Structures are given as C-alpha cells and as structure tokens.
Amino acid sequence: MTSEAVPRRRELLRDFLRARRARVRPEDVGIPATGRRRTPGLRREELAVLAGVGVSWYTWLEQGRDITVSDEVLDAIARVLMLSEPERIHLYLLAGLNPPTPECAPVTAVTPEVQQLIDAWDGRPAVLRDRYWNVLRFNDTARMVFGYGDGEHNCLLTYFTNPRYRAMEELWAANAPAIVAAYRASAGICPGDTDFRRVVDNLRLMSPEFTELWERQEVGVPEQAVNALRHPDVGELFFDATTLTVADHPEWQLVLYNPRPGTATGERLERLHRGRVASPA
C-alpha cells in the first residue's frame, strides 16, 4: 500500500465508524434512553464497554491512529454496530486486515432474473454452477453441447469424465491443471464443508489424472480459457469460456461460452440447432 493510501484509509475508517455509531440507538443495544443527547447514536464509551475494549483504544481507532487491531476486536465492534456482512468486510479492509472468510450461505433457489439471463444467452451454452461446481441451471444449447440430461451434473466431474472433453486430449491436458487449481481455491472458502470433500473423493476414485493434479496443491482462479470438446454429431467445438460471479449470490458462478473465432464453431452450433428443430418430437 502506498504512503498516500494509508492516511486516506484511516480517514475513511474514522468516517465509517462515526457514521455507523450514530446509526445505533441506545435502546437497540439494551441501554435505557435517559435525557436528551447532543448527538444521535451511541457514545464512544458505550460502544467500547459493549465491545469489551478500552475507551481510549476505541477513541484512537475512530480517530484513525496507527494502532494494532485484531480480528476478534473488529468482530466485537461489528456486532455492537450491527453491521451487515458487506459492512463487516468493509470495516476489515479499512482497518488494514484481510477481509473475514465469508459465511457459507445455504443453498437457495435460482432467481427468475438469473434464469432469464441464462436463457437469453441464446444459441450459445450458458451454465450456472454453485460453490461445489454442481450445475444448477443450463440453457438448451448447453444441454446439446455437453450432453446434459435430467440428472445431476458437476462441472469438475464432467471435465474429467465426459468423453466429449477427453476426445480433445491435447487441449484437455493443457487446461486440466488450471481447472483443478480453481476448484481447490473454491474448496478453501469453506474448508470444513463435507460436500467439497465428497466431490473430490468421488473423482479421485474415477480419475488418476485428477488425483495427480489434486496432490500438487496448486491454487488458482477460473481463467479465461479455450474450452474444447468433440460433439458426436457436429465435430470439434471451441469456446472462449468466461466465468462470472453473481453479485448478490457470490456462491454462484455463471459460465458463458462464446464460439471461438476462426474455428467454425458458430456454424457447427447452427447445424446442431437446425438438427434439433428438424428432429421429430
């Protein structure tokens, strides 16, 4: 962090804490309201007592002084101030600490707005997956391209076991390490979650290639990559795959596939769609 950024961060911390403190009414935290107050919200000494920290220390924190701050203290202050999860993360960043590990949110139903976005990616594959890379939704083109049926699907298992991917051995092998590294990063967000372990254990039984890559302990993020497979009806398909995080559901990732220019993939997708329309019901 640059020397100019540190004072600015402390100024932002000061303003944020003052504003959030003014928002909390004494009765919200069990303090009887007695008499008139010159300023709204909690007093500094009241917040300090409720958070279990010294009044002088909290005053220095709110003044943006260079003091040592711990996760436990910030969590206590966040609790008293009744901060939302985004506000709590913001507090950590302004205090110069790594943001807290996000809570592993429970599974929720796919919203109509996200479903509409998936369907609107017309003529190209679109897949919505959860934190375990289980497929939540996909459009008709993804069904045809990847051979998805009505059962459950997992993007990691599909990549290592689907014959359509494995038929493109050179590109498959080139992309596999990055895919495994990205899944390890996803699994690290909720290290005690048994569903991540279940996906890994199942795939280790099916794929020695996955086992070898998993044991490398490499960590990455979903990359812009060429996604290639051989479709039994139209032949080789090449896509530029882009992974997007859904803002209000950060545990969801939307993977959009664009035909790679110069590969005739667009034309082959059109043939695939024409063949589907021409097939008898």
MARZA-122146 format. One record per atom (N, C-alpha, C): x, y, z. Coordinates in pm, whole numbers, padded with zeros to 5 digits, always signed. Example, Ala and Ser with C-alpha at 12.3 -4.5 7.8 and 13.67 -1.06 7.14 Angstrom:
<sites>
+01319-00569+00780+01230-00450+00780+01320-00330+00780+01285-00225+00708+01367-00106+00714+01290+00003+00787
</sites>
This chain:
<sites>
+00085-00119+00000+00000+00000+00000+00088+00124+00000+00057+00223-00081+00138+00343-00093+00126+00429+00032+00226+00516+00052+00224+00603+00169+00105+00698+00167+00056+00734+00048-00061+00822+00039-00189+00748+00074-00193+00618+00048-00316+00541+00069-00344+00517+00216-00239+00501+00298-00261+00468+00439-00336+00578+00513-00294+00706+00505-00374+00811+00573-00516+00819+00522-00535+00800+00393-00669+00806+00336-00755+00693+00390-00696+00574+00402-00771+00461+00456-00814+00489+00600-00728+00551+00678-00762+00583+00817-00871+00688+00824-00868+00782+00732-00976+00882+00727-01110+00815+00698-01107+00723+00604-01231+00652+00570-01279+00567+00686-01186+00506+00760-01223+00428+00878-01289+00517+00982-01230+00634+01006-01287+00729+01102-01430+00767+01065-01449+00805+00940-01582+00849+00896-01683+00735+00901-01639+00615+00865-01729+00500+00863-01774+00465+01005-01680+00458+01099-01715+00423+01237-01808+00528+01299-01779+00655+01275-01864+00761+01330-02007+00751+01275-02018+00727+01146-02150+00719+01085-02228+00598+01134-02160+00484+01146-02229+00364+01193-02265+00375+01341-02180+00439+01422-02210+00458+01564-02333+00548+01582-02342+00651+01499-02456+00742+01507-02587+00675+01468-02578+00567+01395-02697+00498+01347-02761+00409+01453-02682+00367+01553-02730+00273+01654-02791+00349+01771-02917+00324+01799-02983+00388+01912-02949+00313+02041-02937+00384+02154-02904+00316+02280-02998+00200+02311-03128+00220+02287-03224+00113+02317-03206-00009+02227-03140+00010+02112-03115-00105+02023-03020-00205+02087-02934-00159+02177-02834-00246+02239-02856-00259+02390-02979-00228+02435-03015-00251+02574-02977-00142+02671-02946-00022+02622-02913+00089+02710-03037+00177+02725-03085+00196+02848-03204+00281+02866-03180+00423+02819-03274+00478+02746-03262+00616+02698-03303+00711+02810-03208+00791+02859-03237+00886+02967-03191+01024+02925-03282+01120+02926-03247+01258+02894-03217+01279+02747-03185+01402+02717-03153+01437+02578-03005+01416+02550-02974+01377+02428-02836+01358+02386-02800+01463+02282-02680+01513+02293-02636+01617+02198-02617+01561+02058-02580+01434+02048-02559+01372+01918-02635+01239+01914-02677+01198+01797-02751+01072+01786-02660+00951+01805-02721+00840+01838-02646+00715+01843-02576+00691+01974-02485+00594+01973-02409+00556+02091-02295+00654+02116-02259+00668+02243-02137+00738+02278-02019+00642+02261-01900+00700+02244-01782+00616+02227-01762+00523+02346-01779+00577+02467-01755+00493+02585-01858+00381+02595-01980+00403+02548-02081+00298+02550-02045+00187+02452-02002+00226+02335-01962+00125+02237-01843+00046+02288-01746+00114+02348-01627+00046+02398-01662-00058+02504-01750-00021+02598-01791-00114+02703-01862-00235+02643-01954-00211+02551-02030-00320+02490-01939-00413+02408-01835-00357+02347-01743-00438+02265-01631-00500+02348-01619-00459+02476-01516-00516+02561-01377-00463+02533-01367-00336+02490-01236-00275+02462-01224-00147+02546-01101-00098+02559-01080+00024+02634-01135+00146+02560-01182+00243+02638-01238+00364+02578-01131+00438+02500-01012+00452+02559-00903+00523+02491-00865+00452+02362-00858+00318+02369-00820+00243+02248-00923+00264+02138-01054+00255+02173-01155+00274+02069-01150+00416+02014-01126+00513+02101-01115+00651+02055-01003+00667+01954-00890+00603+01982-00776+00609+01888-00813+00542+01756-00884+00430+01765-00926+00361+01642-01014+00452+01558-01111+00516+01623-01203+00601+01550-01135+00728+01499-01027+00766+01562-00951+00881+01516-00855+00844+01403-00844+00717+01371-00757+00674+01262-00611+00668+01299-00581+00647+01429-00442+00639+01470-00383+00504+01431-00251+00498+01430-00179+00376+01393-00170+00286+01516-00269+00198+01534-00272+00107+01648-00294-00036+01598-00262-00132+01684-00278-00273+01650-00425-00314+01664-00476-00382+01561-00615-00424+01559-00619-00574+01532-00710-00645+01601-00724-00789+01581-00859-00822+01522-00869-00941+01467-00996-00989+01412-01104-00991+01520-01068-01041+01639-01167-01055+01746-01227-00921+01786-01141-00818+01795-01190-00686+01834-01280-00627+01726-01239-00641+01600-01323-00589+01493-01458-00659+01489-01459-00789+01514-01586-00861+01516-01675-00813+01629-01615-00783+01745-01693-00732+01857-01752-00596+01825-01673-00509+01761-01723-00377+01722-01833-00391+01618-01812-00479+01522-01913-00502+01418-02043-00552+01478-02033-00636+01582-02154-00688+01647-02232-00574+01715-02161-00488+01788-02228-00378+01858-02291-00282+01758-02220-00256+01650-02270-00163+01548-02374-00227+01457-02397-00360+01476-02497-00433+01397-02469-00420+01247-02342-00440+01211-02302-00428+01072-02351-00547+00991-02387-00519+00867-02418-00626+00773-02288-00693+00732-02297-00806+00663-02175-00875+00620-02090-00789+00526-02148-00719+00427-02064-00630+00345-02001-00518+00427-02073-00465+00526-02017-00360+00611-01904-00415+00697-01920-00537+00746-01814-00600+00826-01688-00619+00743-01702-00664+00621-01586-00680+00532-01522-00544+00507-01604-00441+00487-01553-00305+00464-01473-00257+00585-01522-00286+00706-01451-00248+00828-01313-00313+00832-01305-00440+00801-01176-00510+00799-01079-00443+00701-01127-00414+00583-01039-00355+00481-00989-00218+00524-01078-00137+00582-01037-00004+00625-00940-00011+00742-00951-00116+00824-00859-00133+00937-00727-00196+00896-00713-00231+00767-00587-00285+00717-00571-00434+00737-00682-00507+00759-00676-00652+00776-00738-00721+00656-00700-00846+00638-00765-00925+00534-00913-00942+00569-01000-00936+00470-01143-00950+00499-01173-01086+00559-01276-01096+00642-01309-01225+00703-01357-01324+00599-01341-01451+00632-01390-01556+00544-01542-01547+00536-01598-01539+00415-01743-01526+00405-01814-01649+00457-01931-01625+00513-02013-01737+00560-02057-01821+00440-02058-01952+00459-02104-02041+00353-02256-02040+00354-02312-01959+00265-02457-01938+00264-02531-02066+00229-02650-02084+00284-02729-02203+00249-02771-02198+00103-02802-02315+00050-02846-02325-00089-02981-02256-00104-02993-02173-00204-03119-02104-00230-03162-02130-00374-03291-02105-00400-03346-02130-00533-03291-02026-00632-03274-02069-00756-03228-01978-00861-03337-01875-00888-03299-01749-00889-03396-01642-00907-03442-01634-01053-03563-01585-01077-03611-01571-01215-03521-01481-01300-03460-01379-01237-03373-01288-01313-03250-01360-01365-03190-01446-01282-03073-01521-01326-03112-01624-01432-03227-01689-01413-03274-01784-01514-03297-01715-01648-03351-01595-01644-03374-01520-01766-03243-01488-01837-03140-01455-01759-03009-01427-01818-02952-01552-01885-02967-01667-01821-02918-01792-01879-02990-01820-02011-03120-01805-02011-03198-01832-02132-03169-01731-02242-03133-01607-02203-03108-01503-02302-02976-01523-02375-02888-01608-02322-02761-01636-02390-02792-01733-02504-02873-01684-02596-02937-01769-02696-02837-01820-02798-02845-01948-02829-02761-02008-02932-02621-02042-02886-02586-02011-02762-02454-02041-02707-02474-02104-02569-02384-02190-02525-02402-02255-02394-02387-02156-02279-02470-02172-02177-02461-02098-02053-02492-02195-01940-02407-02193-01836-02422-02286-01723-02408-02208-01593-02500-02228-01501-02491-02171-01367-02452-02283-01272-02344-02261-01195-02299-02363-01101-02289-02304-00960-02295-02392-00859-02286-02346-00721-02142-02354-00674-02120-02337-00543-01984-02332-00490-01911-02465-00508-01987-02576-00519-01926-02707-00540-01907-02740-00687-01946-02645-00774-01948-02662-00919-02057-02759-00963-02155-02782-00875-02274-02854-00919-02353-02765-01013-02404-02821-01120-02480-02744-01218-02620-02719-01164-02655-02591-01152-02788-02552-01104-02885-02534-01219-02840-02469-01324-02924-02442-01441-02835-02439-01565-02896-02468-01679-02826-02454-01806-02930-02430-01914-02886-02372-02026-02980-02346-02134-02982-02463-02232-03069-02454-02333-03086-02566-02427-02958-02595-02505-02882-02489-02537-02758-02512-02613-02658-02589-02528-02647-02558-02400-02558-02633-02313-02601-02779-02304-02731-02802-02302-02781-02939-02299-02732-03018-02421-02739-02954-02538-02698-03023-02661-02547-03038-02671-02475-02932-02634-02329-02933-02650-02263-03031-02553-02302-03026-02426-02234-03107-02324-02302-03241-02300-02418-03261-02360-02488-03387-02341-02555-03399-02205-02592-03285-02147-02659-03287-02017-02797-03351-02029-02829-03435-01933-02962-03493-01924-03038-03432-01808-03135-03507-01756-03218-03455-01649-03161-03484-01510-03049-03559-01502-02991-03591-01372-02903-03479-01320-02826-03510-01216-02736-03412-01157-02604-03410-01233-02545-03291-01238-02417-03275-01308-02325-03188-01225-02196-03214-01236-02094-03134-01169-01987-03100-01273-01953-02971-01283-01861-02926-01389-01724-02991-01377-01675-03013-01256-01543-03074-01240-01547-03220-01285-01648-03293-01240-01659-03433-01282-01680-03443-01433-01760-03353-01488-01783-03355-01632-01652-03338-01708-01568-03244-01664-01444-03219-01738-01353-03341-01739-01352-03417-01630-01260-03530-01621-01320-03661-01671-01452-03668-01689-01512-03796-01725-01593-03795-01854-01627-03676-01905-01709-03669-02026-01624-03704-02148-01662-03808-02225-01583-03845-02344-01571-03732-02445-01664-03638-02446-01658-03527-02541-01538-03438-02511-01508-03417-02384-01388-03342-02346-01262-03425-02369-01265-03549-02326-01144-03631-02333-01102-03661-02475-01195-03645-02571-01158-03667-02712-01062-03559-02762-01058-03443-02697-00966-03335-02735-00848-03338-02637-00770-03443-02644-00674-03476-02540-00570-03366-02516-00518-03305-02623-00411-03207-02605-00459-03084-02529-00572-03028-02573-00626-02911-02504-00679-02949-02366-00736-03068-02356-00785-03114-02227-00672-03116-02124-00560-03175-02162-00446-03185-02070-00387-03048-02037-00390-02956-02134-00335-02823-02109-00419-02744-02010-00552-02765-02011-00641-02688-01925-00664-02753-01788-00643-02882-01778-00678-02955-01656-00610-02899-01531-00479-02866-01531-00419-02815-01407-00485-02688-01355-00518-02595-01445-00581-02470-01402-00720-02495-01347-00793-02591-01404-00927-02622-01355-00922-02680-01215-00828-02771-01191-00814-02830-01057-00770-02724-00957-00679-02635-00997-00634-02528-00908-00748-02434-00872-00835-02406-00966-00950-02319-00939-01047-02388-00843-01064-02518-00857-01155-02588-00766-01098-02592-00625-00966-02606-00612-00905-02604-00479-00929-02468-00412-00921-02360-00489-00948-02227-00434-01093-02217-00387-01186-02272-00464-01327-02270-00423-01346-02350-00295-01282-02466-00286-01296-02551-00168-01237-02485-00044-01136-02401-00062-01071-02337+00052-01157-02233+00119-01263-02186+00054-01351-02086+00114-01427-02146+00232-01467-02272+00219-01539-02341+00326-01465-02472+00357-01351-02463+00428-01264-02581+00443-01328-02698+00517-01430-02673+00599-01492-02783+00671-01614-02841+00603-01642-02797+00482-01763-02839+00413-01743-02978+00353-01823-03074+00398-01806-03212+00353-01847-03232+00207-01930-03144+00152-01971-03161+00013-01853-03140-00083-01762-03048-00050-01640-03035-00131-01560-03164-00127-01543-03217-00007-01465-03341+00009-01530-03455-00067-01663-03458-00070-01732-03566-00138-01704-03561-00289-01707-03440-00348-01677-03427-00491-01536-03475-00520-01440-03431-00437-01300-03469-00458-01281-03619-00442-01338-03676-00335-01320-03819-00311-01381-03902-00424-01498-03863-00473-01560-03937-00584-01474-03932-00709-01419-03816-00737-01341-03802-00859-01206-03872-00848-01150-03875-00729-01024-03948-00710-01041-04097-00742-01159-04151-00715-01186-04291-00745-01199-04315-00895-01238-04211-00970-01265-04227-01113-01149-04184-01202-01063-04094-01154-00965-04033-01243-00828-04024-01179-00734-04107-01224-00595-04094-01173-00532-03961-01215-00576-03905-01329-00522-03774-01370-00561-03666-01270-00687-03670-01226-00730-03573-01125-00652-03592-00996-00635-03715-00952-00563-03742-00828-00423-03683-00832-00354-03701-00944-00218-03648-00957-00218-03496-00951-00313-03432-01017-00320-03286-01018-00362-03232-00881-00455-03299-00815-00502-03253-00685-00389-03256-00581-00304-03355-00591-00195-03368-00494-00085-03265-00515-00089-03190-00623+00009-03083-00644-00014-02964-00551-00134-02952-00496-00167-02843-00404-00161-02705-00472-00187-02699-00601-00187-02571-00672-00321-02501-00654-00317-02368-00645-00437-02287-00622-00444-02179-00728-00562-02157-00784-00579-02054-00887-00721-02001-00887-00755-01932-00990-00890-01879-01009-00938-01922-01147-01071-01924-01169-01120-01956-01304-01061-01861-01407-00998-01915-01509-00930-01835-01609-01011-01827-01739-00985-01718-01812-01036-01712-01949-00960-01816-02030-01029-01919-02076-00960-02031-02139-01039-02082-02258-00969-02156-02343-01033-02221-02457-01092-02353-02409-01223-02365-02420-01293-02485-02380-01324-02564-02505-01269-02683-02518-01281-02759-02642-01338-02898-02615-01424-02944-02707-01479-03079-02698-01517-03126-02838-01538-03255-02852-01578-03312-02981-01720-03366-02967-01812-03300-03038-01953-03340-03033-01974-03457-03130-02053-03558-03091-02070-03675-03179-02140-03644-03310-02215-03533-03319-02288-03502-03441-02222-03397-03529-02158-03297-03468-02106-03186-03549-01955-03170-03539-01889-03253-03460-01743-03249-03456-01687-03153-03351-01568-03101-03379-01494-03022-03281-01558-02886-03258-01570-02851-03129-01625-02721-03089-01525-02652-02997-01501-02526-03022-01406-02448-02942-01478-02324-02888-01469-02303-02757-01535-02189-02694-01436-02110-02610-01458-01978-02606-01394-01894-02506-01490-01892-02387-01446-01949-02275-01531-01960-02157-01498-01849-02057-01599-01775-02018-01584-01667-01920-01668-01698-01799-01607-01693-01680-01677-01723-01555-01706-01593-01480-01834-01572-01449-01879-01452-01380-01941-01490-01246-01914-01409-01144-01975-01430-01013-02103-01347-01003-02210-01409-00957-02337-01338-00940-02327-01252-00813-02343-01121-00828-02311-01027-00720-02388-01055-00592-02520-01078-00602-02598-01097-00480-02602-01243-00435-02536-01330-00510-02518-01470-00470-02374-01510-00504-02277-01464-00425-02136-01488-00462-02097-01634-00465-02183-01723-00411-02155-01866-00419-02194-01924-00554-02257-01844-00640-02294-01889-00774-02196-01832-00877-02165-01914-00976-02083-01869-01088-02155-01901-01219-02161-01801-01305-02223-01817-01436-02112-01830-01540-02111-01943-01610-02010-01968-01712-02075-01951-01849-02023-01854-01924-02075-01823-02056-01974-01868-02161-02022-01935-02263-01936-01992-02367-01963-01920-02499-01857-01862-02556-01867-01795-02685-01791-01875-02789-01849-01899-02907-01774-01969-03013-01643-01897-03042-01535-01970-03045-01404-01910-03069-01392-01872-03217-01355-01747-03246-01343-01705-03386-01241-01789-03462-01273-01814-03589-01182-01887-03675-01184-02037-03658-01280-02091-03583-01284-02236-03560-01407-02303-03621-01493-02227-03687-01617-02279-03745-01714-02329-03640-01689-02295-03513-01779-02340-03405-01916-02279-03419-01924-02150-03457-02053-02085-03473-02139-02157-03576-02079-02190-03689-02154-02260-03793-02198-02399-03746-02112-02467-03671-02148-02601-03624-02258-02595-03519-02260-02489-03439-02370-02472-03345-02501-02452-03420-02496-02375-03529-02618-02355-03608-02667-02487-03665-02575-02570-03712-02614-02703-03762-02676-02786-03651-02621-02775-03531-02673-02852-03418-02816-02808-03386-02841-02677-03392-02975-02626-03365-03071-02665-03477-03025-02659-03602-03113-02698-03712-03149-02845-03702-03052-02928-03662-03080-03069-03648-03179-03097-03537-03172-03018-03432-03267-03035-03320-03408-02998-03365-03419-02888-03441-03551-02844-03488-03610-02946-03585-03522-03005-03669-03571-03098-03770-03605-03234-03713-03554-03265-03592-03580-03397-03534-03727-03411-03500-03784-03527-03518-03925-03547-03482-03945-03539-03332-04061-03489-03291-04090-03474-03149-04105-03611-03084
</sites>
